[in-house]
Every structure is written in structure tokens, then in C-alpha cells.
């Protein structure tokens, strides 16, 4: 993965947007302390692969 792709990924990362980049699920504020940002929408299945 190129550096640009990583930057684009971070730009849509729920850590910054507060939402799942795939389904738009809104993460709870409590999650800001988390390391992993796997989507909590069981029908989505998006998983954080940046860490
Ligand atoms: Zn999702």
C-alpha cells in the first residue's frame, strides 16, 4: 500500500470521521479510547486493517 493510499484511508477512518467508511454506522464516542475500530454493525463487517 502506498503512502497516499494510507492517507486516504485515514481520511475516511472512523477514528476521525466517527463513522464506518463502508456502511456509515456511527461509532459511540466511548470508542475514541479503542485501538481497533471494527464496525459494530453485524451486517457490515468492516474491519480496521490500519493497525
Ligand atoms: Zn460498517
mmCIF file of the protein (N, C-alpha, C, O) and its ligand, coordinates in Angstrom:
data_MODEL
# 
_entry.id   MODEL 
# 
loop_
_entity.id 
_entity.type 
_entity.pdbx_number_of_molecules 
1 polymer     1 
2 non-polymer 1 
# 
_entity_poly.entity_id                      1 
_entity_poly.type                           'polypeptide(L)' 
_entity_poly.nstd_linkage                   no 
_entity_poly.nstd_monomer                   no 
_entity_poly.pdbx_seq_one_letter_code       
;(UNK)(UNK)(UNK)(UNK)(UNK)(UNK)(UNK)(UNK)(UNK)(UNK)(UNK)(UNK)(UNK)(UNK)(UNK)(UNK)
(UNK)(UNK)(UNK)(UNK)(UNK)(UNK)(UNK)(UNK)(UNK)(UNK)(UNK)(UNK)(UNK)(UNK)(UNK)(UNK)
(UNK)(UNK)(UNK)(UNK)(UNK)(UNK)(UNK)(UNK)(UNK)(UNK)(UNK)(UNK)(UNK)(UNK)(UNK)(UNK)
(UNK)(UNK)(UNK)
;
_entity_poly.pdbx_seq_one_letter_code_can   XXXXXXXXXXXXXXXXXXXXXXXXXXXXXXXXXXXXXXXXXXXXXXXXXXX 
_entity_poly.pdbx_strand_id                 A 
# 
loop_
_entity_poly_seq.entity_id 
_entity_poly_seq.num 
_entity_poly_seq.mon_id 
_entity_poly_seq.hetero 
1 1  UNK n 
1 2  UNK n 
1 3  UNK n 
1 4  UNK n 
1 5  UNK n 
1 6  UNK n 
1 7  UNK n 
1 8  UNK n 
1 9  UNK n 
1 10 UNK n 
1 11 UNK n 
1 12 UNK n 
1 13 UNK n 
1 14 UNK n 
1 15 UNK n 
1 16 UNK n 
1 17 UNK n 
1 18 UNK n 
1 19 UNK n 
1 20 UNK n 
1 21 UNK n 
1 22 UNK n 
1 23 UNK n 
1 24 UNK n 
1 25 UNK n 
1 26 UNK n 
1 27 UNK n 
1 28 UNK n 
1 29 UNK n 
1 30 UNK n 
1 31 UNK n 
1 32 UNK n 
1 33 UNK n 
1 34 UNK n 
1 35 UNK n 
1 36 UNK n 
1 37 UNK n 
1 38 UNK n 
1 39 UNK n 
1 40 UNK n 
1 41 UNK n 
1 42 UNK n 
1 43 UNK n 
1 44 UNK n 
1 45 UNK n 
1 46 UNK n 
1 47 UNK n 
1 48 UNK n 
1 49 UNK n 
1 50 UNK n 
1 51 UNK n 
# 
loop_
_struct_asym.id 
_struct_asym.entity_id 
A 1 
B 2 
# 
loop_
_chem_comp.id 
_chem_comp.type 
_chem_comp.mon_nstd_flag 
UNK 'L-peptide linking' . 
ZN  non-polymer         . 
# 
_pdbx_entity_nonpoly.entity_id   2 
_pdbx_entity_nonpoly.name        ? 
_pdbx_entity_nonpoly.comp_id     ZN 
# 
_pdbx_nonpoly_scheme.asym_id         B 
_pdbx_nonpoly_scheme.entity_id       2 
_pdbx_nonpoly_scheme.mon_id          ZN 
_pdbx_nonpoly_scheme.ndb_seq_num     1 
_pdbx_nonpoly_scheme.pdb_seq_num     101 
_pdbx_nonpoly_scheme.auth_seq_num    101 
_pdbx_nonpoly_scheme.pdb_mon_id      ZN 
_pdbx_nonpoly_scheme.auth_mon_id     ZN 
_pdbx_nonpoly_scheme.pdb_strand_id   A 
_pdbx_nonpoly_scheme.pdb_ins_code    . 
# 
loop_
_atom_site.group_PDB 
_atom_site.id 
_atom_site.type_symbol 
_atom_site.label_atom_id 
_atom_site.label_alt_id 
_atom_site.label_comp_id 
_atom_site.label_asym_id 
_atom_site.label_entity_id 
_atom_site.label_seq_id 
_atom_site.pdbx_PDB_ins_code 
_atom_site.Cartn_x 
_atom_site.Cartn_y 
_atom_site.Cartn_z 
_atom_site.occupancy 
_atom_site.B_iso_or_equiv 
_atom_site.pdbx_formal_charge 
_atom_site.auth_seq_id 
_atom_site.auth_comp_id 
_atom_site.auth_asym_id 
_atom_site.auth_atom_id 
_atom_site.pdbx_PDB_model_num 
ATOM   1   N  N  . UNK A 1 1  ? 0.855   -1.201 0.000  1.00 0.00 ? 1   UNK A N  1 
ATOM   2   C  CA . UNK A 1 1  ? 0.000   0.000  0.000  1.00 0.00 ? 1   UNK A CA 1 
ATOM   3   C  C  . UNK A 1 1  ? 0.893   1.255  0.000  1.00 0.00 ? 1   UNK A C  1 
ATOM   4   O  O  . UNK A 1 1  ? 1.857   1.345  0.760  1.00 0.00 ? 1   UNK A O  1 
ATOM   5   N  N  . UNK A 1 2  ? 0.556   2.199  -0.853 1.00 0.00 ? 2   UNK A N  1 
ATOM   6   C  CA . UNK A 1 2  ? 1.348   3.426  -0.930 1.00 0.00 ? 2   UNK A CA 1 
ATOM   7   C  C  . UNK A 1 2  ? 1.000   4.372  0.210  1.00 0.00 ? 2   UNK A C  1 
ATOM   8   O  O  . UNK A 1 2  ? -0.014  4.214  0.890  1.00 0.00 ? 2   UNK A O  1 
ATOM   9   N  N  . UNK A 1 3  ? 1.865   5.353  0.398  1.00 0.00 ? 3   UNK A N  1 
ATOM   10  C  CA . UNK A 1 3  ? 1.633   6.321  1.469  1.00 0.00 ? 3   UNK A CA 1 
ATOM   11  C  C  . UNK A 1 3  ? 0.349   7.110  1.209  1.00 0.00 ? 3   UNK A C  1 
ATOM   12  O  O  . UNK A 1 3  ? -0.399  7.424  2.134  1.00 0.00 ? 3   UNK A O  1 
ATOM   13  N  N  . UNK A 1 4  ? 0.107   7.426  -0.072 1.00 0.00 ? 4   UNK A N  1 
ATOM   14  C  CA . UNK A 1 4  ? -1.094  8.184  -0.422 1.00 0.00 ? 4   UNK A CA 1 
ATOM   15  C  C  . UNK A 1 4  ? -2.345  7.390  -0.080 1.00 0.00 ? 4   UNK A C  1 
ATOM   16  O  O  . UNK A 1 4  ? -3.314  7.942  0.442  1.00 0.00 ? 4   UNK A O  1 
ATOM   17  N  N  . UNK A 1 5  ? -2.324  6.092  -0.374 1.00 0.00 ? 5   UNK A N  1 
ATOM   18  C  CA . UNK A 1 5  ? -3.472  5.252  -0.068 1.00 0.00 ? 5   UNK A CA 1 
ATOM   19  C  C  . UNK A 1 5  ? -3.715  5.206  1.436  1.00 0.00 ? 5   UNK A C  1 
ATOM   20  O  O  . UNK A 1 5  ? -4.858  5.200  1.893  1.00 0.00 ? 5   UNK A O  1 
ATOM   21  N  N  . UNK A 1 6  ? -2.626  5.173  2.195  1.00 0.00 ? 6   UNK A N  1 
ATOM   22  C  CA . UNK A 1 6  ? -2.774  5.148  3.649  1.00 0.00 ? 6   UNK A CA 1 
ATOM   23  C  C  . UNK A 1 6  ? -3.389  6.450  4.146  1.00 0.00 ? 6   UNK A C  1 
ATOM   24  O  O  . UNK A 1 6  ? -4.214  6.445  5.060  1.00 0.00 ? 6   UNK A O  1 
ATOM   25  N  N  . UNK A 1 7  ? -2.986  7.564  3.543  1.00 0.00 ? 7   UNK A N  1 
ATOM   26  C  CA . UNK A 1 7  ? -3.532  8.857  3.936  1.00 0.00 ? 7   UNK A CA 1 
ATOM   27  C  C  . UNK A 1 7  ? -5.016  8.942  3.603  1.00 0.00 ? 7   UNK A C  1 
ATOM   28  O  O  . UNK A 1 7  ? -5.812  9.470  4.379  1.00 0.00 ? 7   UNK A O  1 
ATOM   29  N  N  . UNK A 1 8  ? -5.374  8.415  2.437  1.00 0.00 ? 8   UNK A N  1 
ATOM   30  C  CA . UNK A 1 8  ? -6.784  8.432  2.044  1.00 0.00 ? 8   UNK A CA 1 
ATOM   31  C  C  . UNK A 1 8  ? -7.602  7.563  2.979  1.00 0.00 ? 8   UNK A C  1 
ATOM   32  O  O  . UNK A 1 8  ? -8.742  7.885  3.314  1.00 0.00 ? 8   UNK A O  1 
ATOM   33  N  N  . UNK A 1 9  ? -7.001  6.454  3.397  1.00 0.00 ? 9   UNK A N  1 
ATOM   34  C  CA . UNK A 1 9  ? -7.688  5.550  4.314  1.00 0.00 ? 9   UNK A CA 1 
ATOM   35  C  C  . UNK A 1 9  ? -7.921  6.251  5.648  1.00 0.00 ? 9   UNK A C  1 
ATOM   36  O  O  . UNK A 1 9  ? -9.002  6.157  6.228  1.00 0.00 ? 9   UNK A O  1 
ATOM   37  N  N  . UNK A 1 10 ? -6.902  6.952  6.124  1.00 0.00 ? 10  UNK A N  1 
ATOM   38  C  CA . UNK A 1 10 ? -7.039  7.657  7.393  1.00 0.00 ? 10  UNK A CA 1 
ATOM   39  C  C  . UNK A 1 10 ? -8.102  8.744  7.305  1.00 0.00 ? 10  UNK A C  1 
ATOM   40  O  O  . UNK A 1 10 ? -8.787  9.042  8.283  1.00 0.00 ? 10  UNK A O  1 
ATOM   41  N  N  . UNK A 1 11 ? -8.227  9.331  6.118  1.00 0.00 ? 11  UNK A N  1 
ATOM   42  C  CA . UNK A 1 11 ? -9.187  10.412 5.935  1.00 0.00 ? 11  UNK A CA 1 
ATOM   43  C  C  . UNK A 1 11 ? -10.618 9.926  6.107  1.00 0.00 ? 11  UNK A C  1 
ATOM   44  O  O  . UNK A 1 11 ? -11.506 10.699 6.469  1.00 0.00 ? 11  UNK A O  1 
ATOM   45  N  N  . UNK A 1 12 ? -10.836 8.647  5.847  1.00 0.00 ? 12  UNK A N  1 
ATOM   46  C  CA . UNK A 1 12 ? -12.179 8.084  5.985  1.00 0.00 ? 12  UNK A CA 1 
ATOM   47  C  C  . UNK A 1 12 ? -12.275 7.182  7.210  1.00 0.00 ? 12  UNK A C  1 
ATOM   48  O  O  . UNK A 1 12 ? -13.299 6.539  7.441  1.00 0.00 ? 12  UNK A O  1 
ATOM   49  N  N  . UNK A 1 13 ? -11.215 7.142  7.979  1.00 0.00 ? 13  UNK A N  1 
ATOM   50  C  CA . UNK A 1 13 ? -11.182 6.236  9.133  1.00 0.00 ? 13  UNK A CA 1 
ATOM   51  C  C  . UNK A 1 13 ? -12.138 6.721  10.225 1.00 0.00 ? 13  UNK A C  1 
ATOM   52  O  O  . UNK A 1 13 ? -12.194 7.915  10.521 1.00 0.00 ? 13  UNK A O  1 
ATOM   53  N  N  . UNK A 1 14 ? -12.885 5.795  10.818 1.00 0.00 ? 14  UNK A N  1 
ATOM   54  C  CA . UNK A 1 14 ? -13.842 6.175  11.875 1.00 0.00 ? 14  UNK A CA 1 
ATOM   55  C  C  . UNK A 1 14 ? -13.189 6.881  13.051 1.00 0.00 ? 14  UNK A C  1 
ATOM   56  O  O  . UNK A 1 14 ? -13.862 7.579  13.809 1.00 0.00 ? 14  UNK A O  1 
ATOM   57  N  N  . UNK A 1 15 ? -11.887 6.706  13.208 1.00 0.00 ? 15  UNK A N  1 
ATOM   58  C  CA . UNK A 1 15 ? -11.199 7.414  14.286 1.00 0.00 ? 15  UNK A CA 1 
ATOM   59  C  C  . UNK A 1 15 ? -11.328 8.926  14.097 1.00 0.00 ? 15  UNK A C  1 
ATOM   60  O  O  . UNK A 1 15 ? -11.327 9.692  15.061 1.00 0.00 ? 15  UNK A O  1 
ATOM   61  N  N  . UNK A 1 16 ? -11.441 9.336  12.827 1.00 0.00 ? 16  UNK A N  1 
ATOM   62  C  CA . UNK A 1 16 ? -11.526 10.759 12.517 1.00 0.00 ? 16  UNK A CA 1 
ATOM   63  C  C  . UNK A 1 16 ? -12.934 11.186 12.113 1.00 0.00 ? 16  UNK A C  1 
ATOM   64  O  O  . UNK A 1 16 ? -13.363 12.299 12.415 1.00 0.00 ? 16  UNK A O  1 
ATOM   65  N  N  . UNK A 1 17 ? -13.646 10.298 11.430 1.00 0.00 ? 17  UNK A N  1 
ATOM   66  C  CA . UNK A 1 17 ? -14.976 10.662 10.947 1.00 0.00 ? 17  UNK A CA 1 
ATOM   67  C  C  . UNK A 1 17 ? -16.066 10.302 11.948 1.00 0.00 ? 17  UNK A C  1 
ATOM   68  O  O  . UNK A 1 17 ? -17.142 10.900 11.947 1.00 0.00 ? 17  UNK A O  1 
ATOM   69  N  N  . UNK A 1 18 ? -15.777 9.300  12.820 1.00 0.00 ? 18  UNK A N  1 
ATOM   70  C  CA . UNK A 1 18 ? -16.770 8.835  13.773 1.00 0.00 ? 18  UNK A CA 1 
ATOM   71  C  C  . UNK A 1 18 ? -17.774 7.886  13.141 1.00 0.00 ? 18  UNK A C  1 
ATOM   72  O  O  . UNK A 1 18 ? -18.711 7.426  13.793 1.00 0.00 ? 18  UNK A O  1 
ATOM   73  N  N  . UNK A 1 19 ? -17.558 7.595  11.830 1.00 0.00 ? 19  UNK A N  1 
ATOM   74  C  CA . UNK A 1 19 ? -18.486 6.711  11.134 1.00 0.00 ? 19  UNK A CA 1 
ATOM   75  C  C  . UNK A 1 19 ? -17.739 5.616  10.392 1.00 0.00 ? 19  UNK A C  1 
ATOM   76  O  O  . UNK A 1 19 ? -16.587 5.783  9.993  1.00 0.00 ? 19  UNK A O  1 
ATOM   77  N  N  . UNK A 1 20 ? -18.418 4.499  10.219 1.00 0.00 ? 20  UNK A N  1 
ATOM   78  C  CA . UNK A 1 20 ? -17.873 3.411  9.418  1.00 0.00 ? 20  UNK A CA 1 
ATOM   79  C  C  . UNK A 1 20 ? -17.792 3.856  7.959  1.00 0.00 ? 20  UNK A C  1 
ATOM   80  O  O  . UNK A 1 20 ? -18.782 4.338  7.409  1.00 0.00 ? 20  UNK A O  1 
ATOM   81  N  N  . UNK A 1 21 ? -16.611 3.700  7.317  1.00 0.00 ? 21  UNK A N  1 
ATOM   82  C  CA . UNK A 1 21 ? -16.456 4.127  5.938  1.00 0.00 ? 21  UNK A CA 1 
ATOM   83  C  C  . UNK A 1 21 ? -17.256 3.282  4.956  1.00 0.00 ? 21  UNK A C  1 
ATOM   84  O  O  . UNK A 1 21 ? -17.439 3.674  3.803  1.00 0.00 ? 21  UNK A O  1 
ATOM   85  N  N  . UNK A 1 22 ? -17.726 2.145  5.396  1.00 0.00 ? 22  UNK A N  1 
ATOM   86  C  CA . UNK A 1 22 ? -18.437 1.239  4.491  1.00 0.00 ? 22  UNK A CA 1 
ATOM   87  C  C  . UNK A 1 22 ? -19.948 1.387  4.575  1.00 0.00 ? 22  UNK A C  1 
ATOM   88  O  O  . UNK A 1 22 ? -20.626 1.457  3.551  1.00 0.00 ? 22  UNK A O  1 
ATOM   89  N  N  . UNK A 1 23 ? -20.487 1.435  5.818  1.00 0.00 ? 23  UNK A N  1 
ATOM   90  C  CA . UNK A 1 23 ? -21.945 1.450  5.952  1.00 0.00 ? 23  UNK A CA 1 
ATOM   91  C  C  . UNK A 1 23 ? -22.455 2.743  6.594  1.00 0.00 ? 23  UNK A C  1 
ATOM   92  O  O  . UNK A 1 23 ? -23.659 3.001  6.598  1.00 0.00 ? 23  UNK A O  1 
ATOM   93  N  N  . UNK A 1 24 ? -21.533 3.564  7.142  1.00 0.00 ? 24  UNK A N  1 
ATOM   94  C  CA . UNK A 1 24 ? -21.947 4.815  7.737  1.00 0.00 ? 24  UNK A CA 1 
ATOM   95  C  C  . UNK A 1 24 ? -22.390 4.696  9.175  1.00 0.00 ? 24  UNK A C  1 
ATOM   96  O  O  . UNK A 1 24 ? -22.908 5.649  9.758  1.00 0.00 ? 24  UNK A O  1 
ATOM   97  N  N  . UNK A 1 25 ? -22.185 3.517  9.746  1.00 0.00 ? 25  UNK A N  1 
ATOM   98  C  CA . UNK A 1 25 ? -22.529 3.312  11.160 1.00 0.00 ? 25  UNK A CA 1 
ATOM   99  C  C  . UNK A 1 25 ? -21.794 4.325  12.023 1.00 0.00 ? 25  UNK A C  1 
ATOM   100 O  O  . UNK A 1 25 ? -20.590 4.523  11.865 1.00 0.00 ? 25  UNK A O  1 
ATOM   101 N  N  . UNK A 1 26 ? -22.510 4.962  12.927 1.00 0.00 ? 26  UNK A N  1 
ATOM   102 C  CA . UNK A 1 26 ? -21.884 5.952  13.790 1.00 0.00 ? 26  UNK A CA 1 
ATOM   103 C  C  . UNK A 1 26 ? -21.347 5.301  15.059 1.00 0.00 ? 26  UNK A C  1 
ATOM   104 O  O  . UNK A 1 26 ? -22.089 4.690  15.828 1.00 0.00 ? 26  UNK A O  1 
ATOM   105 N  N  . UNK A 1 27 ? -20.050 5.446  15.257 1.00 0.00 ? 27  UNK A N  1 
ATOM   106 C  CA . UNK A 1 27 ? -19.418 4.870  16.431 1.00 0.00 ? 27  UNK A CA 1 
ATOM   107 C  C  . UNK A 1 27 ? -19.741 5.702  17.664 1.00 0.00 ? 27  UNK A C  1 
ATOM   108 O  O  . UNK A 1 27 ? -19.886 6.923  17.604 1.00 0.00 ? 27  UNK A O  1 
ATOM   109 N  N  . UNK A 1 28 ? -19.847 4.998  18.777 1.00 0.00 ? 28  UNK A N  1 
ATOM   110 C  CA . UNK A 1 28 ? -20.083 5.673  20.041 1.00 0.00 ? 28  UNK A CA 1 
ATOM   111 C  C  . UNK A 1 28 ? -18.845 6.463  20.434 1.00 0.00 ? 28  UNK A C  1 
ATOM   112 O  O  . UNK A 1 28 ? -17.724 6.023  20.182 1.00 0.00 ? 28  UNK A O  1 
ATOM   113 N  N  . UNK A 1 29 ? -19.035 7.608  21.038 1.00 0.00 ? 29  UNK A N  1 
ATOM   114 C  CA . UNK A 1 29 ? -17.907 8.442  21.472 1.00 0.00 ? 29  UNK A CA 1 
ATOM   115 C  C  . UNK A 1 29 ? -16.958 7.675  22.381 1.00 0.00 ? 29  UNK A C  1 
ATOM   116 O  O  . UNK A 1 29 ? -15.755 7.931  22.414 1.00 0.00 ? 29  UNK A O  1 
ATOM   117 N  N  . UNK A 1 30 ? -17.524 6.735  23.111 1.00 0.00 ? 30  UNK A N  1 
ATOM   118 C  CA . UNK A 1 30 ? -16.745 5.914  24.023 1.00 0.00 ? 30  UNK A CA 1 
ATOM   119 C  C  . UNK A 1 30 ? -15.608 5.214  23.291 1.00 0.00 ? 30  UNK A C  1 
ATOM   120 O  O  . UNK A 1 30 ? -14.586 4.864  23.881 1.00 0.00 ? 30  UNK A O  1 
ATOM   121 N  N  . UNK A 1 31 ? -15.811 5.020  22.000 1.00 0.00 ? 31  UNK A N  1 
ATOM   122 C  CA . UNK A 1 31 ? -14.868 4.244  21.211 1.00 0.00 ? 31  UNK A CA 1 
ATOM   123 C  C  . UNK A 1 31 ? -13.584 5.004  20.900 1.00 0.00 ? 31  UNK A C  1 
ATOM   124 O  O  . UNK A 1 31 ? -12.638 4.419  20.371 1.00 0.00 ? 31  UNK A O  1 
ATOM   125 N  N  . UNK A 1 32 ? -13.533 6.254  21.208 1.00 0.00 ? 32  UNK A N  1 
ATOM   126 C  CA . UNK A 1 32 ? -12.326 7.015  20.892 1.00 0.00 ? 32  UNK A CA 1 
ATOM   127 C  C  . UNK A 1 32 ? -11.127 6.495  21.655 1.00 0.00 ? 32  UNK A C  1 
ATOM   128 O  O  . UNK A 1 32 ? -9.986  6.783  21.295 1.00 0.00 ? 32  UNK A O  1 
ATOM   129 N  N  . UNK A 1 33 ? -11.375 5.727  22.713 1.00 0.00 ? 33  UNK A N  1 
ATOM   130 C  CA . UNK A 1 33 ? -10.278 5.186  23.502 1.00 0.00 ? 33  UNK A CA 1 
ATOM   131 C  C  . UNK A 1 33 ? -9.835  3.825  22.986 1.00 0.00 ? 33  UNK A C  1 
ATOM   132 O  O  . UNK A 1 33 ? -8.887  3.233  23.501 1.00 0.00 ? 33  UNK A O  1 
ATOM   133 N  N  . UNK A 1 34 ? -10.524 3.340  21.974 1.00 0.00 ? 34  UNK A N  1 
ATOM   134 C  CA . UNK A 1 34 ? -10.232 1.997  21.479 1.00 0.00 ? 34  UNK A CA 1 
ATOM   135 C  C  . UNK A 1 34 ? -9.070  1.997  20.495 1.00 0.00 ? 34  UNK A C  1 
ATOM   136 O  O  . UNK A 1 34 ? -8.736  3.023  19.903 1.00 0.00 ? 34  UNK A O  1 
ATOM   137 N  N  . UNK A 1 35 ? -8.469  0.840  20.335 1.00 0.00 ? 35  UNK A N  1 
ATOM   138 C  CA . UNK A 1 35 ? -7.384  0.681  19.366 1.00 0.00 ? 35  UNK A CA 1 
ATOM   139 C  C  . UNK A 1 35 ? -7.942  0.141  18.058 1.00 0.00 ? 35  UNK A C  1 
ATOM   140 O  O  . UNK A 1 35 ? -7.529  0.560  16.976 1.00 0.00 ? 35  UNK A O  1 
ATOM   141 N  N  . UNK A 1 36 ? -8.875  -0.784 18.162 1.00 0.00 ? 36  UNK A N  1 
ATOM   142 C  CA . UNK A 1 36 ? -9.471  -1.372 16.969 1.00 0.00 ? 36  UNK A CA 1 
ATOM   143 C  C  . UNK A 1 36 ? -10.842 -0.751 16.712 1.00 0.00 ? 36  UNK A C  1 
ATOM   144 O  O  . UNK A 1 36 ? -11.603 -0.463 17.636 1.00 0.00 ? 36  UNK A O  1 
ATOM   145 N  N  . UNK A 1 37 ? -11.126 -0.556 15.438 1.00 0.00 ? 37  UNK A N  1 
ATOM   146 C  CA . UNK A 1 37 ? -12.343 0.162  15.061 1.00 0.00 ? 37  UNK A CA 1 
ATOM   147 C  C  . UNK A 1 37 ? -13.248 -0.690 14.180 1.00 0.00 ? 37  UNK A C  1 
ATOM   148 O  O  . UNK A 1 37 ? -13.887 -0.191 13.254 1.00 0.00 ? 37  UNK A O  1 
ATOM   149 N  N  . UNK A 1 38 ? -13.292 -1.991 14.485 1.00 0.00 ? 38  UNK A N  1 
ATOM   150 C  CA . UNK A 1 38 ? -14.157 -2.864 13.709 1.00 0.00 ? 38  UNK A CA 1 
ATOM   151 C  C  . UNK A 1 38 ? -15.612 -2.404 13.833 1.00 0.00 ? 38  UNK A C  1 
ATOM   152 O  O  . UNK A 1 38 ? -16.076 -2.059 14.920 1.00 0.00 ? 38  UNK A O  1 
ATOM   153 N  N  . UNK A 1 39 ? -16.315 -2.404 12.712 1.00 0.00 ? 39  UNK A N  1 
ATOM   154 C  CA . UNK A 1 39 ? -17.692 -1.918 12.693 1.00 0.00 ? 39  UNK A CA 1 
ATOM   155 C  C  . UNK A 1 39 ? -18.591 -2.763 13.582 1.00 0.00 ? 39  UNK A C  1 
ATOM   156 O  O  . UNK A 1 39 ? -18.498 -3.991 13.599 1.00 0.00 ? 39  UNK A O  1 
ATOM   157 N  N  . UNK A 1 40 ? -19.462 -2.083 14.321 1.00 0.00 ? 40  UNK A N  1 
ATOM   158 C  CA . UNK A 1 40 ? -20.360 -2.785 15.237 1.00 0.00 ? 40  UNK A CA 1 
ATOM   159 C  C  . UNK A 1 40 ? -21.648 -3.198 14.546 1.00 0.00 ? 40  UNK A C  1 
ATOM   160 O  O  . UNK A 1 40 ? -22.490 -3.861 15.153 1.00 0.00 ? 40  UNK A O  1 
ATOM   161 N  N  . UNK A 1 41 ? -21.812 -2.817 13.289 1.00 0.00 ? 41  UNK A N  1 
ATOM   162 C  CA . UNK A 1 41 ? -22.965 -3.247 12.518 1.00 0.00 ? 41  UNK A CA 1 
ATOM   163 C  C  . UNK A 1 41 ? -22.698 -4.659 12.004 1.00 0.00 ? 41  UNK A C  1 
ATOM   164 O  O  . UNK A 1 41 ? -21.859 -4.859 11.125 1.00 0.00 ? 41  UNK A O  1 
ATOM   165 N  N  . UNK A 1 42 ? -23.408 -5.625 12.552 1.00 0.00 ? 42  UNK A N  1 
ATOM   166 C  CA . UNK A 1 42 ? -23.142 -7.029 12.232 1.00 0.00 ? 42  UNK A CA 1 
ATOM   167 C  C  . UNK A 1 42 ? -23.401 -7.342 10.762 1.00 0.00 ? 42  UNK A C  1 
ATOM   168 O  O  . UNK A 1 42 ? -22.895 -8.336 10.240 1.00 0.00 ? 42  UNK A O  1 
ATOM   169 N  N  . UNK A 1 43 ? -24.187 -6.500 10.092 1.00 0.00 ? 43  UNK A N  1 
ATOM   170 C  CA . UNK A 1 43 ? -24.484 -6.747 8.677  1.00 0.00 ? 43  UNK A CA 1 
ATOM   171 C  C  . UNK A 1 43 ? -23.424 -6.135 7.763  1.00 0.00 ? 43  UNK A C  1 
ATOM   172 O  O  . UNK A 1 43 ? -23.412 -6.374 6.555  1.00 0.00 ? 43  UNK A O  1 
ATOM   173 N  N  . UNK A 1 44 ? -22.530 -5.337 8.364  1.00 0.00 ? 44  UNK A N  1 
ATOM   174 C  CA . UNK A 1 44 ? -21.500 -4.661 7.577  1.00 0.00 ? 44  UNK A CA 1 
ATOM   175 C  C  . UNK A 1 44 ? -20.219 -5.478 7.544  1.00 0.00 ? 44  UNK A C  1 
ATOM   176 O  O  . UNK A 1 44 ? -19.778 -5.923 6.484  1.00 0.00 ? 44  UNK A O  1 
ATOM   177 N  N  . UNK A 1 45 ? -19.628 -5.668 8.717  1.00 0.00 ? 45  UNK A N  1 
ATOM   178 C  CA . UNK A 1 45 ? -18.432 -6.494 8.791  1.00 0.00 ? 45  UNK A CA 1 
ATOM   179 C  C  . UNK A 1 45 ? -17.139 -5.779 8.483  1.00 0.00 ? 45  UNK A C  1 
ATOM   180 O  O  . UNK A 1 45 ? -16.090 -6.413 8.373  1.00 0.00 ? 45  UNK A O  1 
ATOM   181 N  N  . UNK A 1 46 ? -17.198 -4.438 8.338  1.00 0.00 ? 46  UNK A N  1 
ATOM   182 C  CA . UNK A 1 46 ? -15.961 -3.697 8.071  1.00 0.00 ? 46  UNK A CA 1 
ATOM   183 C  C  . UNK A 1 46 ? -15.022 -3.836 9.247  1.00 0.00 ? 46  UNK A C  1 
ATOM   184 O  O  . UNK A 1 46 ? -15.424 -3.748 10.407 1.00 0.00 ? 46  UNK A O  1 
ATOM   185 N  N  . UNK A 1 47 ? -13.745 -4.058 8.915  1.00 0.00 ? 47  UNK A N  1 
ATOM   186 C  CA . UNK A 1 47 ? -12.764 -4.197 9.992  1.00 0.00 ? 47  UNK A CA 1 
ATOM   187 C  C  . UNK A 1 47 ? -11.584 -3.271 9.754  1.00 0.00 ? 47  UNK A C  1 
ATOM   188 O  O  . UNK A 1 47 ? -11.134 -3.082 8.624  1.00 0.00 ? 47  UNK A O  1 
ATOM   189 N  N  . UNK A 1 48 ? -11.100 -2.704 10.836 1.00 0.00 ? 48  UNK A N  1 
ATOM   190 C  CA . UNK A 1 48 ? -9.962  -1.804 10.780 1.00 0.00 ? 48  UNK A CA 1 
ATOM   191 C  C  . UNK A 1 48 ? -8.697  -2.591 10.475 1.00 0.00 ? 48  UNK A C  1 
ATOM   192 O  O  . UNK A 1 48 ? -8.272  -3.431 11.269 1.00 0.00 ? 48  UNK A O  1 
ATOM   193 N  N  . UNK A 1 49 ? -8.094  -2.314 9.314  1.00 0.00 ? 49  UNK A N  1 
ATOM   194 C  CA . UNK A 1 49 ? -6.865  -3.025 8.971  1.00 0.00 ? 49  UNK A CA 1 
ATOM   195 C  C  . UNK A 1 49 ? -5.658  -2.081 8.943  1.00 0.00 ? 49  UNK A C  1 
ATOM   196 O  O  . UNK A 1 49 ? -4.637  -2.371 8.320  1.00 0.00 ? 49  UNK A O  1 
ATOM   197 N  N  . UNK A 1 50 ? -5.800  -0.955 9.627  1.00 0.00 ? 50  UNK A N  1 
ATOM   198 C  CA . UNK A 1 50 ? -4.693  0.002  9.638  1.00 0.00 ? 50  UNK A CA 1 
ATOM   199 C  C  . UNK A 1 50 ? -3.727  -0.251 10.783 1.00 0.00 ? 50  UNK A C  1 
ATOM   200 O  O  . UNK A 1 50 ? -2.655  0.349  10.849 1.00 0.00 ? 50  UNK A O  1 
ATOM   201 N  N  . UNK A 1 51 ? -4.114  -1.141 11.681 1.00 0.00 ? 51  UNK A N  1 
ATOM   202 C  CA . UNK A 1 51 ? -3.221  -1.456 12.815 1.00 0.00 ? 51  UNK A CA 1 
ATOM   203 C  C  . UNK A 1 51 ? -2.931  -2.939 12.853 1.00 0.00 ? 51  UNK A C  1 
ATOM   204 O  O  . UNK A 1 51 ? -2.202  -3.404 13.729 1.00 0.00 ? 51  UNK A O  1 
HETATM 205 ZN ZN . ZN  B 2 .  ? -19.889 -0.653 8.892  1.00 0.00 ? 101 ZN  A ZN 1 
# 
